[in-house]
Structures are given as C-alpha cells and as structure tokens.
C-alpha cells in the first residue's frame, strides 16, 4: 500500500478539525438552548429522556420489565397526545424526542427482526411493540423521510400487532384509540401518506377497482373519514376518498 502524500495527510487533518468543530458547535448550541429553557421545559425534557432510557433499556437490565417499559412509554404517549392535539408549531415533546428517534427505531427493529421471537411473542410484548409503533408513527410525521412514508409504515405495522392480539382473543386497551386521539394534524399527515401509498401500489400493478390490494389502507380510510367529517373537515374527507378512488363510500 502506497504511503499517503503530504497533501492527503493535510486534507485528513482539515477534515478531522472541521468535524470536531462541528460537534463542538452543536454541543455548545444545545447547552445554550438548555440554559434558555424554562424550568418547566427542562423538567419535561428530563422526564422524556428518562422515559426513553427506560423504554430502550440499553443495558438490558432484567429489572426493567416489559410492564415497566410500557408505563414509561405511556408517559411519552400522554405528553405527545397533549402536545399534538392542536399544533400551531412543532410541539416541545417532538423537539425533545428528536435526538432519540433513531434509537427508538433501532429498538423497534430489534423487536421485529427475529421471526421466531415474533411468533412466540407474548401478549404483553405484542402490546408494547404495537404501542411503540404508534409513537414512531407520530414522531415520523416530522422526523421521518417523506419519500419512505415512515409515518404510515409504522402505523400499519402497529395495526398488524393489534389485529394479532384481537385474533388471540386479547382486548387491547390501545387498539381503538390510535388515530384521532393523536390530533387532527397527525390524521391529516397520515391521510396524505395513504394517498401516496395508494398511488404507488396502483403504479406497481394493483387493480384500483379491487379492494384486495388495499385492505390495510382502506381500513384506515374508514376510520379517518368519519373523524374528519365530525371535526368539520368534510373537504379533507372527500379529498382522501378521491385519492383512493372510493368516493362512493361517502354514501355508506
């Protein structure tokens, strides 16, 4: 292997310095933001970070049971719901959870990667995973990659777990409250991704006249449309039905 020239070494040194300066600037900015936070905001930030730490359980402590992680997740859910019920700007819980989005995604992926573990998952684990997908769906509304429709992806994955629980005869306390309860802005965002996913499937060859290839999407449409109609958003309900070519369903 040929030795590096002076120019190459100098460039590496410049790159390392630039990276270090960028990290320092980011850290300094975060510290300044924390200093300017109110006591209430700091308390919220710390509470959410503690809950995220419990939910992820990076050290895999045996004492941190699924039940305990579920309780921590419920705190996150309550904070998000309160904040997203009426969004005029990016809610503080979303801002504080942004740095943890990738870690929560990694946790979720670890829970679905092992098919054998999924098949043998107990009801408590399935409920936890479904609830985790609800949270990721909401976070992805502002943090996900729009072209990948991550908000919709996580919501559909969560619905599968809720359906599995129902098929096992387990009454999930969360299955019925995971759409409209997150607020109108979330429902609007999700409806947009449903329209995009519907069109993508049609382009891939799905028959728009048949419901078979769109059962998961249409199931959500059947929940979203009544929600929008009862919240004085009839135009949005009609737009969604037009997007999925099901305007006739308005008469049902």
C-alpha distance (Angstrom), angle and dihedral (degrees) to the residues before:
residue distance angle dihedral
X1 . . .
X2 3.83 . .
X3 3.83 116.4 .
X4 3.77 116.5 -108.7
X5 3.78 116.7 -100.9
X6 3.78 124.0 -124.4
X7 3.80 91.5 -104.0
X8 3.83 91.6 54.3
X9 3.81 92.6 48.4
X10 3.79 91.6 48.4
X11 3.81 91.0 50.2
X12 3.82 91.3 51.1
X13 3.79 89.8 50.7
X14 3.81 90.2 50.5
X15 3.82 91.5 48.8
X16 3.81 92.6 49.0
X17 3.79 91.3 48.5
X18 3.81 91.7 49.1
X19 3.82 91.4 49.2
X20 3.80 91.7 48.4
X21 3.80 92.0 48.3
X22 3.80 90.9 49.2
X23 3.82 91.5 52.1
X24 3.79 91.4 47.5
X25 3.81 91.2 49.0
X26 3.81 91.2 49.7
X27 3.81 91.7 48.7
X28 3.80 91.4 47.6
X29 3.81 90.9 49.7
X30 3.81 91.1 50.9
X31 3.81 91.0 49.2
X32 3.80 91.0 49.9
X33 3.80 90.6 49.6
X34 3.80 90.9 50.9
X35 3.80 91.1 50.0
X36 3.81 90.3 53.0
X37 3.81 93.5 48.8
X38 3.75 121.0 106.5
X39 3.79 118.8 -116.2
X40 3.80 89.2 -106.9
X41 3.82 92.4 53.5
X42 3.80 92.4 47.6
X43 3.78 89.7 51.0
X44 3.80 91.0 50.6
X45 3.81 91.9 47.9
X46 3.79 92.8 50.0
X47 3.80 92.2 45.6
X48 3.79 92.1 52.1
X49 3.80 92.7 45.6
X50 3.82 90.5 51.3
X51 3.80 90.3 50.2
X52 3.81 92.4 48.2
X53 3.80 89.8 50.8
X54 3.81 90.2 52.4
X55 3.80 93.2 45.8
X56 3.81 93.6 50.0
X57 3.83 95.0 40.2
X58 3.79 91.9 -167.1
X59 3.79 93.2 -176.0
X60 3.83 90.4 51.9
X61 3.80 92.1 -130.3
X62 3.79 111.8 -170.7
X63 3.79 90.7 -142.3
X64 3.81 89.8 62.1
X65 3.80 96.2 80.0
X66 3.79 128.1 -173.9
X67 3.81 88.6 -104.9
X68 3.80 90.9 55.6
X69 3.80 91.9 46.1
X70 3.80 89.5 49.3
X71 3.81 90.4 54.6
X72 3.81 90.3 51.2
X73 3.80 89.4 48.3
X74 3.80 90.2 51.0
X75 3.81 89.6 56.7
X76 3.82 89.3 53.7
X77 3.82 90.0 47.4
X78 3.81 92.5 51.7
X79 3.80 92.7 48.9
X80 3.80 92.0 48.3
X81 3.78 93.8 46.7
X82 3.77 93.3 49.6
X83 3.80 90.3 49.5
X84 3.81 98.3 43.4
X85 3.79 97.1 45.6
X86 3.81 87.8 92.4
X87 3.79 116.6 11.5
X88 3.79 118.9 -166.9
X89 3.82 92.0 151.1
X90 3.80 136.1 2.9
X91 3.84 103.6 -60.3
X92 3.79 117.7 -120.5
X93 3.83 95.0 -119.0
X94 3.82 88.5 57.9
X95 3.81 90.4 49.8
X96 3.80 92.7 48.7
X97 3.81 93.0 46.3
X98 3.81 95.0 48.2
X99 3.85 94.8 89.4
X100 3.82 89.3 53.5
X101 3.81 98.0 48.1
X102 3.82 94.9 97.4
X103 3.82 92.4 47.3
X104 3.81 91.8 51.1
X105 3.81 89.5 48.3
X106 3.82 89.8 51.9
X107 3.80 90.5 50.6
X108 3.79 91.9 50.1
X109 3.80 91.7 48.4
X110 3.80 90.5 52.0
X111 3.80 88.7 55.3
X112 3.81 93.8 54.2
X113 3.82 102.3 34.5
X114 3.79 96.5 79.8
X115 3.82 107.6 69.1
X116 3.80 92.9 -170.4
X117 3.79 90.8 52.6
X118 3.79 89.7 47.6
X119 3.80 91.8 52.6
X120 3.78 91.4 49.1
X121 3.81 96.0 40.5
X122 3.77 113.6 132.5
X123 3.79 121.7 -128.6
X124 3.80 93.3 -100.7
X125 3.81 92.1 54.8
X126 3.80 92.3 46.8
X127 3.80 90.8 51.0
X128 3.81 90.7 49.1
X129 3.80 92.4 48.9
X130 3.80 92.7 47.1
X131 3.80 90.8 50.1
X132 3.79 90.4 47.7
X133 3.79 89.7 54.9
X134 3.83 89.1 51.9
X135 3.81 89.7 56.2
X136 3.81 93.1 45.6
X137 3.79 89.9 50.2
X138 3.80 90.8 56.6
X139 3.82 93.6 43.7
X140 3.81 90.9 48.7
X141 3.80 88.7 59.2
X142 3.82 87.7 79.7
X143 3.82 103.1 11.8
X144 3.79 105.2 39.4
X145 3.78 129.0 91.0
X146 3.84 106.4 -93.9
X147 3.81 93.7 -148.8
X148 3.82 90.0 57.6
X149 3.81 94.8 49.8
X150 3.80 89.9 -137.5
X151 3.80 95.1 169.2
X152 3.80 90.6 59.6
X153 3.81 92.2 40.4
X154 3.80 93.3 57.8
X155 3.79 92.9 42.8
X156 3.82 91.4 53.5
X157 3.82 91.4 47.5
X158 3.79 89.9 51.3
X159 3.79 91.8 49.8
X160 3.82 89.6 54.6
X161 3.79 90.4 56.3
X162 3.81 91.6 46.9
X163 3.83 89.0 50.1
X164 3.81 89.5 50.3
X165 3.80 90.4 53.0
X166 3.81 91.0 49.0
X167 3.83 90.5 48.9
X168 3.82 88.1 53.5
X169 3.79 89.4 53.7
X170 3.78 94.2 -108.7
X171 3.79 117.5 140.9
X172 3.79 106.0 -139.0
X173 3.78 114.0 -152.3
X174 3.80 89.7 -151.1
X175 3.81 104.6 44.0
X176 3.79 95.7 88.0
X177 3.80 99.0 43.3
X178 3.77 104.4 52.3
X179 3.82 103.5 100.6
X180 3.79 120.4 36.6
X181 3.79 93.3 27.1
X182 3.81 89.0 69.9
X183 3.79 91.4 64.6
X184 3.78 139.3 -100.4
X185 3.80 95.0 -79.2
X186 3.80 91.4 58.6
X187 3.81 92.1 46.9
X188 3.81 90.1 50.1
X189 3.80 91.6 50.0
X190 3.79 92.0 47.4
X191 3.81 91.8 49.1
X192 3.81 89.2 55.2
X193 3.80 91.7 53.3
X194 3.82 91.2 46.9
X195 3.81 89.2 57.2
X196 3.82 91.1 49.1
X197 3.80 92.8 47.9
X198 3.80 91.8 47.7
X199 3.80 91.4 53.5
X200 3.81 91.5 46.2
X201 3.81 90.9 54.3
X202 3.80 91.8 48.3
X203 3.82 89.9 51.7
X204 3.81 88.1 50.4
X205 3.80 89.4 58.0
X206 3.81 106.1 -89.9
X207 3.82 114.3 148.7
X208 3.84 107.6 -113.3
X209 3.81 89.8 -156.9
X210 3.80 92.0 60.5
X211 3.80 124.7 73.3
X212 3.80 94.0 -156.1
X213 3.82 97.9 87.7
X214 3.81 92.2 44.8
X215 3.81 103.7 43.4
X216 3.81 93.8 120.2
X217 3.81 93.1 48.0
X218 3.79 95.2 43.7
X219 3.80 90.3 49.9
X220 3.80 88.1 60.6
X221 3.80 92.1 43.6
X222 3.81 88.8 56.6
X223 3.80 88.6 57.9
X224 3.81 98.2 40.0
X225 3.82 98.4 48.9
X226 3.85 96.3 58.3
X227 3.82 89.3 43.6
X228 3.81 91.7 54.4
X229 3.80 93.5 44.1
X230 3.81 91.8 52.5
X231 3.82 90.4 47.7
X232 3.81 95.6 54.6
X233 3.81 93.0 -102.6
X234 3.79 98.3 118.6
X235 3.81 91.9 140.7
X236 3.81 91.0 57.1
X237 3.80 90.7 48.3
X238 3.81 90.5 52.8
X239 3.83 91.3 46.1
X240 3.81 90.3 54.3
X241 3.81 92.7 48.8
X242 3.80 89.5 49.9
X243 3.82 90.7 48.9
X244 3.81 91.0 55.9
X245 3.82 92.7 37.7
X246 3.81 93.0 -119.1
X247 3.81 102.8 116.0
X248 3.82 88.7 134.8
X249 3.81 87.6 68.7
X250 3.79 89.0 71.4
X251 3.80 88.1 78.2
X252 3.81 92.6 56.9
